[in-house]
Amino acid sequence: MIYSKSRFFILFLTVVSFFVSCTEDETTSLVVGQDFTDTNIRVLEIDTFDVKLSTMKFDRVPTSNSSRLLFGKYTDPDFGEVRAASYFRLSGGNYFIEEGAVLDRVALVMNYDGYFYNDTTQVLNLNLHRLTDKIDAQDGDNDIYNNTQIPYEATPIVSQQFEPRIGRDSLYIELPDDFGADLFSKIQNGQIQDNESLFQELKGLTIQPDDTDNGSVVGFSPNETFIKFYYNTPEDEGGEFEENEEVFELTMDIDLFAYYNNITSDVTGLPLEVIDDQEVNLLSTDSNNNSYMQSGVGYATRIEFPSIRNLFEINGTGTVLNANLRIKPNRDSYSDIKPIDQILGLYLVDQNNDVTIQVFNNIDFVFARLIEENPEFGEIIYNIPVLEFVETKLNEQPITETALILLPFENESRVNSVLFNDAFNEDFEAELTITYAIYED
């Protein structure tokens, strides 16, 4: 938690109906009544501080047991080839299929959860593979991560093209008879009678896109992902079968470490290529005056204010009443098929870009919120209260290299991305404004 010092001058704002410009020569002095007898107070609104934006990338993002399964692939001019694949294992209920039952067909059924990113009008190729090793966290880890690779059989169980239909209930893919018949028979004769014996036969599955895909990433519900066995049972001893099929289901196991999303990107030839370690910061001035943020893969925008200690050069004793950052998302980096976040989380990172805390004031967590700057032209801006961070940097001893970063929510189960204009961008310059009260006895 970030603790802020007492600010009794906030009361002063209730009687001030205007702010003065950013130069001391143009400031207005105001003498307050009995509470500040013999005190001359001036309020300055200063917007000439440096705003330094850069991009860092987390070495790994926890994605195990997230809120959705992700699948798909697309190419972005700024974020490269983005690929999402899901890994999961299955579990059953009572593991009972009637003697004499005859398998009709088996299918993978995955319910859409409504999430998509990029162009869903393009065909995707779904490849379902058997895992050759179990899904589990590595020794000492509490999660499975976006870059975790678990081996799987080279030859897929099934490959099928489909065009994502987010408005539909589910994706239905019929599986080969031999795959279904083998499992069905072993469940029916008792060779598979619990989850452990199922894992011995089927360690898990993964759905992988094709390298040639360039469409979208879509989301499926973990709670509504099944392998369904449709079968018939004899109606009587004469061997006549009922007309209505029965169904035996293997559901996706939602226990800890039972599933995760593998989310990666190839940024070869792009500015992001230089970030090969979490401690590397790509300056916005080296990346077309933009910083980057992307869920799932792990890119985050790092924010610093190198010149805020220049406040100490202003004559008189002063206190910061407010501090606000405004940054604009690059208009070419979002669209109807690449939606932008309305709210972003604000966090502190140390000199190694390790997250220390989520920024908190004395009431609640602090967020970056999207607001309309110029509704007539559809201009949108992120407004970010940074008072707590500014106060911390002004008062810290010794001076550290801590910084702010912006992170999206559901970071483990999306691939949303955006660019931010820096302080030198021609379209809109990132701007820090500090309201500063100076008083003299």
Secondary structure in CASP SS format (residue, H / E / C, confidence):
PFRMAT SS
TARGET T0000
AUTHOR 0000-0000-0000
METHOD secondary structure of the structure
MODEL  1
M C 1.00
I C 1.00
Y C 1.00
S C 1.00
K C 1.00
S C 1.00
R C 1.00
F H 1.00
F H 1.00
I H 1.00
L H 1.00
F H 1.00
L H 1.00
T H 1.00
V H 1.00
V C 1.00
S C 1.00
F C 1.00
F C 1.00
V E 1.00
S C 1.00
C C 1.00
T C 1.00
E H 1.00
D H 1.00
E H 1.00
T C 1.00
T C 1.00
S E 1.00
L E 1.00
V E 1.00
V C 1.00
G C 1.00
Q H 1.00
D H 1.00
F H 1.00
T C 1.00
D C 1.00
T C 1.00
N E 1.00
I E 1.00
R E 1.00
V E 1.00
L E 1.00
E E 1.00
I E 1.00
D C 1.00
T C 1.00
F C 1.00
D C 1.00
V C 1.00
K E 1.00
L E 1.00
S E 1.00
T E 1.00
M E 1.00
K E 1.00
F C 1.00
D C 1.00
R C 1.00
V C 1.00
P E 1.00
T C 1.00
S C 1.00
N C 1.00
S C 1.00
S C 1.00
R C 1.00
L E 1.00
L E 1.00
F E 1.00
G E 1.00
K E 1.00
Y E 1.00
T E 1.00
D E 1.00
P C 1.00
D C 1.00
F C 1.00
G E 1.00
E E 1.00
V E 1.00
R E 1.00
A E 1.00
A E 1.00
S E 1.00
Y E 1.00
F E 1.00
R C 1.00
L E 1.00
S E 1.00
G C 1.00
G C 1.00
N C 1.00
Y C 1.00
F C 1.00
I C 1.00
E C 1.00
E C 1.00
G C 1.00
A C 1.00
V E 1.00
L E 1.00
D E 1.00
R E 1.00
V E 1.00
A E 1.00
L E 1.00
V E 1.00
M E 1.00
N E 1.00
Y E 1.00
D E 1.00
G E 1.00
Y E 1.00
F E 1.00
Y E 1.00
N E 1.00
D C 1.00
T C 1.00
T C 1.00
Q C 1.00
V C 1.00
L E 1.00
N E 1.00
L E 1.00
N E 1.00
L E 1.00
H E 1.00
R E 1.00
L E 1.00
T C 1.00
D C 1.00
K C 1.00
I C 1.00
D C 1.00
A C 1.00
Q C 1.00
D C 1.00
G C 1.00
D C 1.00
N C 1.00
D C 1.00
I C 1.00
Y E 1.00
N C 1.00
N C 1.00
T C 1.00
Q C 1.00
I C 1.00
P C 1.00
Y E 1.00
E C 1.00
A C 1.00
T C 1.00
P C 1.00
I C 1.00
V E 1.00
S E 1.00
Q E 1.00
Q E 1.00
F E 1.00
E C 1.00
P C 1.00
R C 1.00
I C 1.00
G C 1.00
R C 1.00
D C 1.00
S E 1.00
L E 1.00
Y E 1.00
I E 1.00
E E 1.00
L C 1.00
P C 1.00
D H 1.00
D H 1.00
F H 1.00
G H 1.00
A H 1.00
D H 1.00
L H 1.00
F H 1.00
S H 1.00
K H 1.00
I H 1.00
Q H 1.00
N C 1.00
G C 1.00
Q C 1.00
I C 1.00
Q C 1.00
D C 1.00
N H 1.00
E H 1.00
S H 1.00
L H 1.00
F H 1.00
Q H 1.00
E H 1.00
L C 1.00
K C 1.00
G C 1.00
L E 1.00
T E 1.00
I E 1.00
Q E 1.00
P C 1.00
D C 1.00
D C 1.00
T C 1.00
D C 1.00
N C 1.00
G C 1.00
S E 1.00
V E 1.00
V E 1.00
G E 1.00
F E 1.00
S E 1.00
P E 1.00
N E 1.00
E E 1.00
T E 1.00
F E 1.00
I E 1.00
K E 1.00
F E 1.00
Y E 1.00
Y E 1.00
N E 1.00
T C 1.00
P E 1.00
E C 1.00
D C 1.00
E C 1.00
G C 1.00
G C 1.00
E C 1.00
F E 1.00
E C 1.00
E C 1.00
N C 1.00
E C 1.00
E E 1.00
V E 1.00
F E 1.00
E E 1.00
L E 1.00
T E 1.00
M E 1.00
D C 1.00
I C 1.00
D C 1.00
L C 1.00
F C 1.00
A C 1.00
Y E 1.00
Y E 1.00
N E 1.00
N E 1.00
I E 1.00
T E 1.00
S E 1.00
D E 1.00
V C 1.00
T C 1.00
G C 1.00
L C 1.00
P H 1.00
L H 1.00
E H 1.00
V H 1.00
I C 1.00
D C 1.00
D C 1.00
Q C 1.00
E C 1.00
V C 1.00
N C 1.00
L E 1.00
L E 1.00
S H 1.00
T H 1.00
D H 1.00
S C 1.00
N C 1.00
N C 1.00
N E 1.00
S E 1.00
Y E 1.00
M E 1.00
Q E 1.00
S C 1.00
G C 1.00
V C 1.00
G C 1.00
Y E 1.00
A E 1.00
T E 1.00
R E 1.00
I E 1.00
E E 1.00
F C 1.00
P C 1.00
S C 1.00
I H 1.00
R H 1.00
N H 1.00
L H 1.00
F H 1.00
E H 1.00
I C 1.00
N C 1.00
G C 1.00
T E 1.00
G E 1.00
T E 1.00
V E 1.00
L E 1.00
N E 1.00
A E 1.00
N E 1.00
L E 1.00
R E 1.00
I E 1.00
K C 1.00
P E 1.00
N C 1.00
R H 1.00
D H 1.00
S H 1.00
Y C 1.00
S C 1.00
D C 1.00
I C 1.00
K C 1.00
P C 1.00
I C 1.00
D C 1.00
Q C 1.00
I E 1.00
L E 1.00
G E 1.00
L E 1.00
Y E 1.00
L E 1.00
V E 1.00
D C 1.00
Q C 1.00
N C 1.00
N C 1.00
D C 1.00
V E 1.00
T E 1.00
I E 1.00
Q E 1.00
V C 1.00
F E 1.00
N C 1.00
N C 1.00
I C 1.00
D C 1.00
F E 1.00
V C 1.00
F E 1.00
A E 1.00
R E 1.00
L E 1.00
I E 1.00
E E 1.00
E E 1.00
N E 1.00
P H 1.00
E H 1.00
F H 1.00
G C 1.00
E E 1.00
I E 1.00
I E 1.00
Y E 1.00
N E 1.00
I E 1.00
P E 1.00
V C 1.00
L H 1.00
E H 1.00
F H 1.00
V H 1.00
E H 1.00
T H 1.00
K H 1.00
L H 1.00
N H 1.00
E C 1.00
Q C 1.00
P C 1.00
I C 1.00
T C 1.00
E C 1.00
T C 1.00
A E 1.00
L E 1.00
I E 1.00
L E 1.00
L E 1.00
P C 1.00
F C 1.00
E C 1.00
N C 1.00
E C 1.00
S C 1.00
R C 1.00
V C 1.00
N C 1.00
S E 1.00
V E 1.00
L E 1.00
F E 1.00
N E 1.00
D C 1.00
A C 1.00
F C 1.00
N C 1.00
E C 1.00
D C 1.00
F C 1.00
E C 1.00
A C 1.00
E E 1.00
L E 1.00
T E 1.00
I E 1.00
T E 1.00
Y E 1.00
A E 1.00
I E 1.00
Y E 1.00
E E 1.00
D C 1.00
END
